Amino acid sequence: MYDVITVGSATIDVFAKTRFSELIKIIDPKGETDLLAFPSGSKILIDELEFTTGGGGTNTAVALSKLGHKVGFIGKLGTGTNSDFIHKNLKKEKIDMLCAHGKGHAGYSVILDTLEHDRTILTYKGINDELRHEDIPYRKLKTKWFYFGAMLEESFHTQERLAEFAQQHNIKIAFNQSTYIAEKGINHLKHILSRTELLVLNREEASLLVGKDSMEGLLFRLKSLGPQIIVITDGKNDLYVVDEKYVYTAKPPFVKIVDTTGAGDAFASSFLSGMLKKNNIEFAIRLGIANSHSVIMHYGAKNILLSYKEALKAMKKLKIKIHKKKI
């Protein structure tokens, strides 16, 4: 029996660090947007190049495994050295490979660093979009939870089939979408949302789904779609959680940001870990913040993910204050 089976993308992440980028701010009727700019027609030297594995499916699988859970991974890998690299990395992290292999290229992302240490990611989805119903080893899917990362095309439809399977076999679903999924709207996601126990997303994604509102307004709009627990993050601002009885708020403590890649995956998977370990929202919030803060203080989505023992120490050090009020 698995604690969690993650279902999502797997990529090779290439971090390209250079000093020759500019950050441009534009303001239009929709608000303020930051743009990463490079001089046109120039050859720019890269100061440092780093290769790691990424993708929501593998990031969360590794985070959960390091926190002490028995984890399986479902996704689609191709042929060649990139897929081999991903496969070996996950096996090294004690993750059971329930994934499929096919003819095609593994996902690939180029991460461009910015002056403010946020990031712009150029992503090639590759074979990640080709996970099919017949690729799933249903007889092996004995688990307490599925964790669904963002998937597109045929892979998204396969997740819908897995959501039905989960409902039939009393498996809970945690769903962490992305901006490009949220842009497709509620109707596109309702088949999964109506079967979701835990929904984790950021404020931008929440607004794309149900329209702009206060954080509490967003929580209750999303809750009406089916999920029992909703978590909305908002960068350095307060995060909000709602369950059956309370609304919780917590402000992430200040830390020096080096790279935000994978921080959302670290938070969401660690929040789920907290629920698995203690079924306590406040503990889950603290565990999620501790692990995501470790990630953003280093380069790479997986490089400094914490063990459970390390996370407990970090939680004590951060002294995260949580407020709750009855609904």
N, C-alpha and C positions, 0 to 999 in steps of 0.2 A: 504493500500500500504506500503510495506516494503522499507526501504532504501537499505538494504543488506540482502540477505539470504546466510549464509555461508554453504558450503558443504565440509565436511571433517571428520577427525577422532576425537574420544573422548576416553580419557584414564584416568586411575588413575596413577598419578605420585608419585613415592616414592623416596625421596631424602635421600641417605645414605651418611653421612659425617663421614670420618675417617681420622686420621693422618697417617695411615700406608700404604700409597701408594707411588710409585716412578714413576717419569716421565723419560722415556728412549727415546732418540732421535736416529733414524737410518737414514742413508743416502744411497740411492741406485740410479740407473740411472733415476728413476722417480722423484727424489727430496728428501726432508727431511720430515720425518714423526715422530710425537710424539706418544709414546705408554704409556698407563697407566698400571702399573705393581703392582701386589700384590705378597707377598711371597707364593710360592707353598706349599700346605699341611698345611697351618697355619689357625688358627681360629683368626679372626681379629675383635676386638671390634668396634662397631659403636658408635661414639660420640653423634650423633643426627640423629633422623629419623623423616621425615616430609611427610605427605600425602596430596596431592592436586589433582585437576583435571588438565588434560593437553590434548594434541592433537590439531592439527592445526585448526580443525573446531571449537572447543570450545574456544580456546585461542583467535581467531580472533573475534568470536561472542561477547565475554565478552569485549574485547577492544573497539569494535565499539559501544556496548551498553553504556559503561561508557562515551564515547565521545558524547553521546546524540542521537544516531541513533535508529530507530526502526528496530529490528533485528530478523530474524528467523534462526533456525539451522536445517540442514538436515544431518543426519548421521544414524548410526545403533547402538542401545544399546541392551544389552542382558538381562538376568534375574539375580537376586541376588543383594546383598548389594552394590557392586561396581557400577552397572548401576543405582541403586537407588540414590547413592551418587552423581553421575554425573548429573542425572535428576534434583534433588533438587537444586544443585548448580546453574545450568543454569536458572531455574525458579526464583531463588533468585536474579539473575542478570537481570531480566526482559527480558528474551529471550524467544520468542515463540518456542515451541518444535514441529517442523514439522518432527521430526525424526521417524524412525521405531524401533520396538522392535522384537526380535526374540529369539530363544533358542540358547544360547551360552554365552560365557564369554565376558565381556567388555575388551577393550584394557588395557594393563598394561605396565608401564615403570619403570625401576629402573635406577635412575640417580646417577652416581658415580662422586663425586667431584674430582678435580685434584689440584695439587699444584699451578698451574697457573690460577685456577678458570675458566678453560674451563670445559667441561663435556663430559663424555662418557655415552651414553644411551643404555640400553638393553631394547628392545621393543618387546612386544608380541602384534600383531595386533588384534587377536581374531575376534570378530564379525564385526569389522570395515571393513573387506574385503568382507562382504556379503550384502552390500546395493544393492538392485535389482530395476529394472525399475518399477515393480509393487508396490514397497514400497513408491514411490514418490507421495505426494498429489498434483498433478499438478494443480488442481482447486484453490489451495491456494497460488500458486506461483506468486503473483502480487508484483513485486519488480523492483527497478531501476537497481540493480546490483546483480549478483551472485559473491561470492568469493569462488573460488575452491582451497582447500588445497590438499596436496598429498594423493592420494588413490591408492590402488592396486587391482588386481584380478577383481572380479565382480563389485566392487564399482567403479573402473576406467571406465569400460564400461558404467555404469550408468551415470557417469559424461559426457561421450561423448554424451549420449542421451539428457542430460540436456543442453549441449552446442547447440545442434540442436534446442531444445525448446527455448533457449535464442535468437537465431538468428531469429526464427519465430515470437517472441513476443517483439522484440526490447529491450531486456534486455542485458545490458553490462556485460562482464565477466572480473573479475580480477583473475589471475592465479598465485599462488605461489607454485612452485613445490618443490622437494627435490632431494637430491643426488641420491637416489635409483630409482627415476623416470627419472631423467636426463640421468642416465646410460643406459636406454632403447633406447635412441636416438630419433632423429627428427621424424622418420616415426611412432613411437609409439605415439607421442604427436601431430602430425600435425592436427588431427581432432579437437582438442581443440585449439591449437595455432592459427589456421587460423580464429577462431571466437573470439579471445581474444582481448580486448581493452587495458588492463593493465597487463603487465608481470613483476613480481618481482622475482628476484633470486640472488644468490651470484655468485662470480666469478668462483668458482669451478664448479657449476652447469652449468653456461654459457659455460665454456670451454668443458664440457662433451657433450653438445648439438652441438656446432658448431666448436669445435677445439680451440686450444690455439691461442690467439691474444692479441693485446692491448685492453684496456677497450673500446675505441671508436670503434675498429674493431669488438669487440664482440657485441656492441650495434647495429651496422648496419647490421651485419649478422643475428642477431635475428629479427630485424625489417623487414627483407625481408620475414620472415615466416608468417607475418600477424599482429602481435600486433602493436597498434598505439603508445603506450607509454611503454618504456622499462626502468626498474630500475635494476641496478647491484650494489650490496653492496660488500664490501671487508674488513669486520672486522673493524679495526681501521684506515684503509687506506681510501682514497677518494672514495666516491660513485659517480656513474654516472647515468644520466637520459637523455633520448632522447625523444622528441616529434616530431611534424611535422615541427618545425622551428628551434629548438635549441638543443644544448647539454649542460647539466648542470653538474657542479661538486661541491661537498661539502665535506669537511673533518669533520668527527664527532669529537667534542671536547673530550678531555681526561676526563675520569671519572674512579673512582676506581671500578674494576670489582669484583663482588661477585659470580655471576652465570649467564651464558649466555643463559640458557634454556628459550625459548619463546621470545627471543629478536627479532629474524627474523619475527615472527608472529606479534609482537607488531609494528615493523616498517612498515610492509606491510599493515596491516589493518589501521594504522594511516595515512599512505600515501593516501590510498583510502578515508579515512574520510576527509582529506584535499581537495581532488578533489571534493568530494560531497559538502563540505561546501563553497568552494570558486573557484573551477575549476582553481586553480593556482598551478603550479608545485613547485614554490619556497616555498609557504606556506605549501604544502604537504610534501616537504622534511623536513622542520623545525619541523612540527608536528610529522612526523615519527621518527626523531632522538630524540626528546624530550621524547616520550613515551618509545622507546626502551632503552634509557639511564636509565630511571626510573626502568625498569625491570632488567637490568644487575647489578644494584646496590643492589639488594635484591635476596633472594632465592625464587624460584617458578616462573612459567610462567605467573601467573596472580596476584600475591600478591600486587604489587604496580602499577597496571595500573592506568593511570591518567584520571580524568574527563576532560572535555573540558576546564573548567576554570583553572584547575591546569596545564593543558598542555600549555595554553597560557602564564601563569606565567613562566613556565620552559623554553619556547622558548625565552622569553625576557632575562632570566638569562644566557642562553647558548650562545647567540649572534653568531649564526651560519652563517658563510660567505658562500655565494653561487656565483659561477662564471658561466656565460653562454656565449656561442658563437653561432652565426648563422651557420646553416648547409650550 
